[in-house]
């Protein structure tokens, strides 16, 4: 690594570690306005970062904004709600979530719109503000890019039944988050838009033995017949099955003195001649310890395996170590809200054996401001 890059990263770390006040409230605060039977909450997140990467003998360093999000939620009545979320990490802004909810009773909720539906726990169901190591596990990123898309949303309808110990989700969705099907009689043809073949159905179950404290066990399965472009091989989209399982001891940063998280993710694509069936499997193991009430140290190891049909199988490893420095914990607020996170990550080349030669290296530092 060049001396100038080391000095830049060190200088940024020193500036961010200087004592200061934070404006974040806890995760259920924000700005709340109430009139008649309507309650509106406005909140947001800012995540600036600096990154140094070395990959294939090329080095780069630079500043960026991973996320700038503004959220608006409204309770229209005791039985109806709306959730909107906008993201603008560059020069443009876009709506990520546009979701309506109807609460049938204390246990059953129906959702519809574009939102994070049932999927592997390691991906977007782990909210952006409570990601452990700046980025979600690499195996969950790989899953999203090969299935429904990188932002983890889709258009559909979902039913959620839950109590303090259990949660069951069923999600009927388009299967490709770029398909916003809204044609009408005035459209010629009325069957236009992004072309897909069918629907997707996903389901999940989660169990908390101690009423959502400590241990969490979950499983997910999905069948997707949309044959969307993300699944294409040789120009042909494919049906696929997707599945995952997770066991978490302390799901969120700073939850408890010691945390352990294990994730398993798989994808199985249908046969497409002459490529044959393809299967992908990923496993991730994460551990963290509180070195102080406001400092958490963590490490994560991952493996991604590809059975490439008629081609040779291959795999790659990912390793991450880092630390979270919580400004909000210093003020007696939840650990995950306002943080500075440091990580070093390593990725091996795709190969039929584990080979750490010519590995990619990434150093990142990200600040999080949550209000």
JOFENHU-V321932 format. One record per residue. N is the residue number from 1. NEAR is the number of other ideal C-beta (glycine too) atoms within 12 Angstrom. Layout:
# JOFENHU-V321932
N,NEAR + N,NEAR
This chain:
# JOFENHU-V321932
1,19 + 2,13 + 3,10 + 4,13 + 5,22 + 6,16 + 7,15 + 8,23 + 9,30 + 10,20 + 11,17 + 12,28 + 13,24 + 14,14 + 15,17 + 16,27 + 17,21 + 18,14 + 19,13 + 20,15 + 21,13 + 22,29 + 23,20 + 24,33 + 25,24 + 26,21 + 27,24 + 28,14 + 29,19 + 30,25 + 31,18 + 32,18 + 33,15 + 34,12 + 35,11 + 36,10 + 37,14 + 38,18 + 39,22 + 40,23 + 41,27 + 42,22 + 43,31 + 44,31 + 45,36 + 46,29 + 47,31 + 48,26 + 49,34 + 50,33 + 51,31 + 52,34 + 53,28 + 54,23 + 55,19 + 56,13 + 57,11 + 58,12 + 59,20 + 60,22 + 61,27 + 62,18 + 63,18 + 64,22 + 65,24 + 66,30 + 67,34 + 68,29 + 69,33 + 70,26 + 71,32 + 72,27 + 73,29 + 74,24 + 75,25 + 76,20 + 77,15 + 78,15 + 79,17 + 80,23 + 81,27 + 82,26 + 83,31 + 84,28 + 85,35 + 86,23 + 87,26 + 88,21 + 89,22 + 90,12 + 91,8 + 92,10 + 93,16 + 94,22 + 95,23 + 96,34 + 97,34 + 98,25 + 99,33 + 100,25 + 101,30 + 102,24 + 103,22 + 104,16 + 105,14 + 106,12 + 107,17 + 108,21 + 109,28 + 110,27 + 111,35 + 112,27 + 113,29 + 114,35 + 115,37 + 116,38 + 117,39 + 118,41 + 119,43 + 120,42 + 121,40 + 122,42 + 123,42 + 124,32 + 125,37 + 126,34 + 127,29 + 128,33 + 129,34 + 130,33 + 131,39 + 132,44 + 133,42 + 134,39 + 135,35 + 136,38 + 137,40 + 138,37 + 139,43 + 140,44 + 141,31 + 142,37 + 143,41 + 144,35 + 145,24 + 146,35 + 147,46 + 148,44 + 149,34 + 150,21 + 151,28 + 152,33 + 153,38 + 154,46 + 155,35 + 156,37 + 157,29 + 158,37 + 159,28 + 160,33 + 161,23 + 162,23 + 163,17 + 164,15 + 165,20 + 166,21 + 167,30 + 168,25 + 169,36 + 170,27 + 171,36 + 172,27 + 173,43 + 174,36 + 175,41 + 176,38 + 177,37 + 178,23 + 179,32 + 180,21 + 181,25 + 182,14 + 183,15 + 184,12 + 185,8 + 186,9 + 187,12 + 188,9 + 189,11 + 190,12 + 191,13 + 192,15 + 193,18 + 194,24 + 195,20 + 196,32 + 197,23 + 198,22 + 199,26 + 200,41 + 201,29 + 202,40 + 203,29 + 204,36 + 205,26 + 206,33 + 207,24 + 208,24 + 209,17 + 210,15 + 211,14 + 212,22 + 213,17 + 214,21 + 215,25 + 216,35 + 217,27 + 218,34 + 219,28 + 220,39 + 221,28 + 222,38 + 223,26 + 224,43 + 225,25 + 226,36 + 227,30 + 228,33 + 229,25 + 230,32 + 231,36 + 232,23 + 233,26 + 234,16 + 235,11 + 236,19 + 237,27 + 238,36 + 239,30 + 240,38 + 241,27 + 242,42 + 243,32 + 244,40 + 245,29 + 246,38 + 247,29 + 248,36 + 249,26 + 250,32 + 251,35 + 252,30 + 253,43 + 254,38 + 255,30 + 256,23 + 257,20 + 258,19 + 259,35 + 260,27 + 261,42 + 262,30 + 263,44 + 264,32 + 265,42 + 266,33 + 267,40 + 268,28 + 269,34 + 270,25 + 271,19 + 272,22 + 273,13 + 274,12 + 275,21 + 276,19 + 277,23 + 278,31 + 279,25 + 280,36 + 281,28 + 282,40 + 283,31 + 284,43 + 285,29 + 286,41 + 287,26 + 288,36 + 289,22 + 290,25 + 291,17 + 292,17 + 293,20 + 294,29 + 295,27 + 296,36 + 297,28 + 298,36 + 299,27 + 300,38 + 301,29 + 302,38 + 303,29 + 304,37 + 305,28 + 306,27 + 307,23 + 308,20 + 309,24 + 310,15 + 311,16 + 312,13 + 313,20 + 314,24 + 315,28 + 316,30 + 317,31 + 318,40 + 319,30 + 320,37 + 321,26 + 322,34 + 323,33 + 324,41 + 325,34 + 326,35 + 327,33 + 328,33 + 329,28 + 330,25 + 331,21 + 332,16 + 333,27 + 334,30 + 335,39 + 336,35 + 337,40 + 338,38 + 339,44 + 340,39 + 341,43 + 342,34 + 343,35 + 344,30 + 345,34 + 346,30 + 347,34 + 348,28 + 349,21 + 350,26 + 351,21 + 352,17 + 353,16 + 354,22 + 355,16 + 356,17 + 357,11 + 358,18 + 359,25 + 360,28 + 361,29 + 362,33 + 363,34 + 364,35 + 365,38 + 366,38 + 367,37 + 368,40 + 369,30 + 370,38 + 371,27
